């Protein structure tokens, strides 16, 4: 299966995006605690 611009398959890209979103949500949650 060919890779698209070196990103690999959609499953890997989706997993990476999900991890990034989860990481961002955790960061926002921690930041919010400091500003409350």
HTML snippet that shows the backbone in 3Dmol.js (N, CA, C, O; Angstrom):
<script src="https://3Dmol.org/build/3Dmol-min.js"></script>
<div id="view" style="width:600px;height:400px;position:relative"></div>
<script>
const pdb = `
ATOM      1  N   UNK A   1       0.854  -1.201   0.000  1.00  0.00           N
ATOM      2  CA  UNK A   1       0.000   0.000   0.000  1.00  0.00           C
ATOM      3  C   UNK A   1       0.889   1.250   0.000  1.00  0.00           C
ATOM      4  O   UNK A   1       1.736   1.407   0.880  1.00  0.00           O
ATOM      5  N   UNK A   2       0.700   2.133  -0.979  1.00  0.00           N
ATOM      6  CA  UNK A   2       1.558   3.321  -1.081  1.00  0.00           C
ATOM      7  C   UNK A   2       1.321   4.310   0.051  1.00  0.00           C
ATOM      8  O   UNK A   2       0.213   4.431   0.573  1.00  0.00           O
ATOM      9  N   UNK A   3       2.380   5.011   0.416  1.00  0.00           N
ATOM     10  CA  UNK A   3       2.239   6.021   1.457  1.00  0.00           C
ATOM     11  C   UNK A   3       1.912   7.361   0.819  1.00  0.00           C
ATOM     12  O   UNK A   3       2.319   7.627  -0.312  1.00  0.00           O
ATOM     13  N   UNK A   4       1.182   8.203   1.532  1.00  0.00           N
ATOM     14  CA  UNK A   4       0.788   9.515   1.019  1.00  0.00           C
ATOM     15  C   UNK A   4       1.662  10.587   1.647  1.00  0.00           C
ATOM     16  O   UNK A   4       1.493  10.919   2.820  1.00  0.00           O
ATOM     17  N   UNK A   5       2.589  11.126   0.879  1.00  0.00           N
ATOM     18  CA  UNK A   5       3.477  12.185   1.343  1.00  0.00           C
ATOM     19  C   UNK A   5       4.213  11.808   2.623  1.00  0.00           C
ATOM     20  O   UNK A   5       4.514  12.668   3.451  1.00  0.00           O
ATOM     21  N   UNK A   6       4.503  10.503   2.780  1.00  0.00           N
ATOM     22  CA  UNK A   6       5.297  10.070   3.916  1.00  0.00           C
ATOM     23  C   UNK A   6       4.545   9.989   5.224  1.00  0.00           C
ATOM     24  O   UNK A   6       5.134   9.693   6.264  1.00  0.00           O
ATOM     25  N   UNK A   7       3.245  10.251   5.185  1.00  0.00           N
ATOM     26  CA  UNK A   7       2.476  10.207   6.432  1.00  0.00           C
ATOM     27  C   UNK A   7       2.141   8.780   6.844  1.00  0.00           C
ATOM     28  O   UNK A   7       1.799   8.528   7.999  1.00  0.00           O
ATOM     29  N   UNK A   8       2.240   7.848   5.901  1.00  0.00           N
ATOM     30  CA  UNK A   8       1.837   6.477   6.216  1.00  0.00           C
ATOM     31  C   UNK A   8       0.354   6.304   5.942  1.00  0.00           C
ATOM     32  O   UNK A   8      -0.246   7.100   5.220  1.00  0.00           O
ATOM     33  N   UNK A   9      -0.236   5.265   6.515  1.00  0.00           N
ATOM     34  CA  UNK A   9      -1.650   4.982   6.236  1.00  0.00           C
ATOM     35  C   UNK A   9      -2.565   5.849   7.095  1.00  0.00           C
ATOM     36  O   UNK A   9      -2.120   6.504   8.037  1.00  0.00           O
ATOM     37  N   UNK A  10      -3.830   5.839   6.758  1.00  0.00           N
ATOM     38  CA  UNK A  10      -4.796   6.691   7.462  1.00  0.00           C
ATOM     39  C   UNK A  10      -4.916   6.316   8.929  1.00  0.00           C
ATOM     40  O   UNK A  10      -5.122   7.185   9.776  1.00  0.00           O
ATOM     41  N   UNK A  11      -4.790   5.039   9.237  1.00  0.00           N
ATOM     42  CA  UNK A  11      -4.921   4.595  10.626  1.00  0.00           C
ATOM     43  C   UNK A  11      -3.848   5.251  11.491  1.00  0.00           C
ATOM     44  O   UNK A  11      -4.136   5.731  12.588  1.00  0.00           O
ATOM     45  N   UNK A  12      -2.618   5.271  10.997  1.00  0.00           N
ATOM     46  CA  UNK A  12      -1.534   5.884  11.763  1.00  0.00           C
ATOM     47  C   UNK A  12      -1.756   7.381  11.895  1.00  0.00           C
ATOM     48  O   UNK A  12      -1.521   7.956  12.958  1.00  0.00           O
ATOM     49  N   UNK A  13      -2.204   8.009  10.824  1.00  0.00           N
ATOM     50  CA  UNK A  13      -2.441   9.449  10.842  1.00  0.00           C
ATOM     51  C   UNK A  13      -3.567   9.785  11.811  1.00  0.00           C
ATOM     52  O   UNK A  13      -3.479  10.759  12.559  1.00  0.00           O
ATOM     53  N   UNK A  14      -4.626   8.974  11.795  1.00  0.00           N
ATOM     54  CA  UNK A  14      -5.757   9.208  12.699  1.00  0.00           C
ATOM     55  C   UNK A  14      -5.325   9.026  14.150  1.00  0.00           C
ATOM     56  O   UNK A  14      -5.731   9.787  15.028  1.00  0.00           O
ATOM     57  N   UNK A  15      -4.504   8.019  14.392  1.00  0.00           N
ATOM     58  CA  UNK A  15      -4.036   7.760  15.754  1.00  0.00           C
ATOM     59  C   UNK A  15      -3.175   8.924  16.233  1.00  0.00           C
ATOM     60  O   UNK A  15      -3.288   9.358  17.380  1.00  0.00           O
ATOM     61  N   UNK A  16      -2.323   9.423  15.355  1.00  0.00           N
ATOM     62  CA  UNK A  16      -1.478  10.557  15.711  1.00  0.00           C
ATOM     63  C   UNK A  16      -2.312  11.785  16.000  1.00  0.00           C
ATOM     64  O   UNK A  16      -2.031  12.518  16.949  1.00  0.00           O
ATOM     65  N   UNK A  17      -3.341  12.021  15.191  1.00  0.00           N
ATOM     66  CA  UNK A  17      -4.216  13.177  15.394  1.00  0.00           C
ATOM     67  C   UNK A  17      -4.969  13.046  16.706  1.00  0.00           C
ATOM     68  O   UNK A  17      -5.121  14.024  17.439  1.00  0.00           O
ATOM     69  N   UNK A  18      -5.442  11.840  17.007  1.00  0.00           N
ATOM     70  CA  UNK A  18      -6.184  11.610  18.249  1.00  0.00           C
ATOM     71  C   UNK A  18      -5.285  11.856  19.457  1.00  0.00           C
ATOM     72  O   UNK A  18      -5.711  12.451  20.448  1.00  0.00           O
ATOM     73  N   UNK A  19      -4.038  11.393  19.366  1.00  0.00           N
ATOM     74  CA  UNK A  19      -3.103  11.598  20.479  1.00  0.00           C
ATOM     75  C   UNK A  19      -2.824  13.081  20.670  1.00  0.00           C
ATOM     76  O   UNK A  19      -2.757  13.574  21.796  1.00  0.00           O
ATOM     77  N   UNK A  20      -2.662  13.787  19.552  1.00  0.00           N
ATOM     78  CA  UNK A  20      -2.369  15.215  19.624  1.00  0.00           C
ATOM     79  C   UNK A  20      -3.534  15.960  20.254  1.00  0.00           C
ATOM     80  O   UNK A  20      -3.333  16.848  21.082  1.00  0.00           O
ATOM     81  N   UNK A  21      -4.760  15.598  19.862  1.00  0.00           N
ATOM     82  CA  UNK A  21      -5.951  16.249  20.413  1.00  0.00           C
ATOM     83  C   UNK A  21      -6.074  15.943  21.902  1.00  0.00           C
ATOM     84  O   UNK A  21      -6.390  16.829  22.696  1.00  0.00           O
ATOM     85  N   UNK A  22      -5.827  14.697  22.280  1.00  0.00           N
ATOM     86  CA  UNK A  22      -5.908  14.311  23.690  1.00  0.00           C
ATOM     87  C   UNK A  22      -4.870  15.079  24.496  1.00  0.00           C
ATOM     88  O   UNK A  22      -5.150  15.546  25.600  1.00  0.00           O
ATOM     89  N   UNK A  23      -3.679  15.204  23.942  1.00  0.00           N
ATOM     90  CA  UNK A  23      -2.604  15.917  24.623  1.00  0.00           C
ATOM     91  C   UNK A  23      -2.980  17.386  24.798  1.00  0.00           C
ATOM     92  O   UNK A  23      -2.725  17.972  25.850  1.00  0.00           O
ATOM     93  N   UNK A  24      -3.584  17.979  23.772  1.00  0.00           N
ATOM     94  CA  UNK A  24      -3.988  19.386  23.839  1.00  0.00           C
ATOM     95  C   UNK A  24      -5.084  19.581  24.882  1.00  0.00           C
ATOM     96  O   UNK A  24      -5.076  20.568  25.618  1.00  0.00           O
ATOM     97  N   UNK A  25      -6.023  18.643  24.946  1.00  0.00           N
ATOM     98  CA  UNK A  25      -7.115  18.750  25.927  1.00  0.00           C
ATOM     99  C   UNK A  25      -6.558  18.692  27.343  1.00  0.00           C
ATOM    100  O   UNK A  25      -6.984  19.450  28.214  1.00  0.00           O
ATOM    101  N   UNK A  26      -5.610  17.797  27.573  1.00  0.00           N
ATOM    102  CA  UNK A  26      -5.005  17.682  28.906  1.00  0.00           C
ATOM    103  C   UNK A  26      -4.268  18.965  29.253  1.00  0.00           C
ATOM    104  O   UNK A  26      -4.341  19.435  30.388  1.00  0.00           O
ATOM    105  N   UNK A  27      -3.561  19.533  28.289  1.00  0.00           N
ATOM    106  CA  UNK A  27      -2.809  20.767  28.514  1.00  0.00           C
ATOM    107  C   UNK A  27      -3.759  21.905  28.863  1.00  0.00           C
ATOM    108  O   UNK A  27      -3.483  22.698  29.764  1.00  0.00           O
ATOM    109  N   UNK A  28      -4.880  21.985  28.149  1.00  0.00           N
ATOM    110  CA  UNK A  28      -5.865  23.038  28.418  1.00  0.00           C
ATOM    111  C   UNK A  28      -6.476  22.857  29.799  1.00  0.00           C
ATOM    112  O   UNK A  28      -6.703  23.832  30.516  1.00  0.00           O
ATOM    113  N   UNK A  29      -6.739  21.619  30.169  1.00  0.00           N
ATOM    114  CA  UNK A  29      -7.334  21.343  31.478  1.00  0.00           C
ATOM    115  C   UNK A  29      -6.379  21.770  32.591  1.00  0.00           C
ATOM    116  O   UNK A  29      -6.805  22.370  33.577  1.00  0.00           O
ATOM    117  N   UNK A  30      -5.103  21.467  32.438  1.00  0.00           N
ATOM    118  CA  UNK A  30      -4.106  21.845  33.441  1.00  0.00           C
ATOM    119  C   UNK A  30      -3.961  23.361  33.483  1.00  0.00           C
ATOM    120  O   UNK A  30      -3.886  23.948  34.563  1.00  0.00           O
ATOM    121  N   UNK A  31      -3.922  23.996  32.319  1.00  0.00           N
ATOM    122  CA  UNK A  31      -3.791  25.450  32.267  1.00  0.00           C
ATOM    123  C   UNK A  31      -4.991  26.124  32.921  1.00  0.00           C
ATOM    124  O   UNK A  31      -4.839  27.129  33.615  1.00  0.00           O
ATOM    125  N   UNK A  32      -6.173  25.577  32.703  1.00  0.00           N
ATOM    126  CA  UNK A  32      -7.398  26.156  33.262  1.00  0.00           C
ATOM    127  C   UNK A  32      -7.345  26.143  34.787  1.00  0.00           C
ATOM    128  O   UNK A  32      -7.827  27.074  35.432  1.00  0.00           O
ATOM    129  N   UNK A  33      -6.768  25.104  35.363  1.00  0.00           N
ATOM    130  CA  UNK A  33      -6.672  25.016  36.820  1.00  0.00           C
ATOM    131  C   UNK A  33      -5.850  26.175  37.376  1.00  0.00           C
ATOM    132  O   UNK A  33      -6.157  26.702  38.445  1.00  0.00           O
ATOM    133  N   UNK A  34      -4.816  26.566  36.654  1.00  0.00           N
ATOM    134  CA  UNK A  34      -3.961  27.655  37.123  1.00  0.00           C
ATOM    135  C   UNK A  34      -4.673  28.997  37.049  1.00  0.00           C
ATOM    136  O   UNK A  34      -4.392  29.902  37.834  1.00  0.00           O
ATOM    137  N   UNK A  35      -5.600  29.122  36.097  1.00  0.00           N
ATOM    138  CA  UNK A  35      -6.236  30.426  35.876  1.00  0.00           C
ATOM    139  C   UNK A  35      -7.535  30.591  36.638  1.00  0.00           C
ATOM    140  O   UNK A  35      -8.106  31.682  36.653  1.00  0.00           O
ATOM    141  N   UNK A  36      -8.016  29.522  37.276  1.00  0.00           N
ATOM    142  CA  UNK A  36      -9.286  29.621  38.008  1.00  0.00           C
ATOM    143  C   UNK A  36      -9.086  30.425  39.281  1.00  0.00           C
ATOM    144  O   UNK A  36     -10.034  30.625  40.041  1.00  0.00           O
TER     145      UNK A  36
END
`;
const viewer = $3Dmol.createViewer("view");
viewer.addModel(pdb, "pdb");
viewer.setStyle({}, {cartoon: {color: "spectrum"}});
viewer.zoomTo();
viewer.render();
</script>
